[in-house]
Amino acid sequence: MTVLSNSLAAADIATTLHPNTNLRQHERTGPLVIDRGEGIRVYDERGKEYIEGLAGLWSVAVGFSEPRLAEAAYKQMLKLPYYHTFSSKSHEPSIRLAEKLVEMTPPNINRVFCTSSGSEANDTIVKMVWYMNNALGRPNKKKFLSRIKGYHGITIASGSLTGLPVNHRDFDLPAIPVHHLTCPHFYRFGAEGEDEAAFTARLLAELETVISTEGADTIAAFIGEPLMAAGGVLPPPAGYWEGVERICRANDILIVSDEVICGFGRLGKSFGCQKYGFTPDIMTLSKQITSSYMPFAAVMFSDAIYQAIADNSEKIGVFGHGFTASGHPVASAVALENLAIIEERDLIGSAARLEAQFQAGLQAFAHHPLVGEARGAGLIGAVELVSNKATRKPFEKIGRAGAIASAIGHEEGLIFRAIGDQLALCPPLIVTSDDITEIMARMGRTLDRLPAAVAAEGLA
Ligand code: PMP
């Protein structure tokens, strides 16, 4: 636990409203102050070592000490630290990065719009799609379809697309027309006696019913993460994406693949849509695009969408959307260097090669008395804690067992993310086979200590 007399911790408590944090709890325990990084590890202010089992926020592909990214940023800062992309201005890093992203993404995706965060990117997608449908003379085609437990950001529109109660409750969200479909997680949402194929068929029937009830002429797009990450690491059931794609195509509904976590190799392919075999019209990219060394995100989309938007901008005189930092030169230079490293070191191939070991390591925890399900794909996974394995009953105070596990994990030198009582792992893509063995050993020791700690708190 953090030493509260520490002056940094005290200053933090006195000044900072932390994102995604129980603030009163934070005042009592204080922050874990991370001081420096090295490879897959970070060190706190007292010098204690941790394996960063979540790659920061699912994002630091190349690890925490890559000098080439620091050098790329420094060089670009000396040459042109800032310029914008409004009013036909441009600069080389942004142009080169756009070319690179078009080359990497599927063939039908050939246009780029840059932002600084995944939330801004998804807000941009909502606005672009609305703008396009106004331009095409179909002003009623504005609704979005999303999923319960989906995560697409926290701004007004992207937060509305997100399907997690904690991001809606008391924020007056959703604030845009969005319908949240059943979460494609068989373990929690499968009905009694239903097998996985029947579950998938039920979800696809629900999608068709919603489209016919609401009217396809009112629904603009379906947005989804190929594998739902921040909602608890939930891989889709077999045949799900194939069915979603078929139904959306038949109803002229755009498909948005939110690749903010799945993109750039997390699932052992360049993009999550390739892992699950569907072709989106729009993609959201962020996080591993710069290994989060700089804030950056990109909306990628098809030429058909671009043409409708461009025609309308000529009518109106301008495409009236953009950010001061759209295509920021330093962030773009860092992204280019980061993507070069991912390619040179074949980190996507490495994720594919290590998938079996990583997933087997997680599956070994499925036998633990407090683990209801172990799941994942590529180099992302989770174990879900339950109070009763046979009935899948969650703990009464959701999130408490997860918080206890997280604290024990810190003592064992492993940082993972407790999403309620789901413990998520998503290590940097530079992990080796030996690193995975060590991560699983630390996770194992954490889980072994958990039953006594949970019992000591009287959790049921
Ligand atoms: N989409 C997905 C799939 C995400 O996981 C996230 C962030 N975890 C976002 C969008 C939002 O990105 P940001 O936090 O950069 O706004």
Residues whose N, C-alpha, C, O or C-beta is under 5 A from the ligand:
A	BS01	PMP	S117 G118 S119 E120 Y151 H152 G153 E225 A230 D258 V260 I261
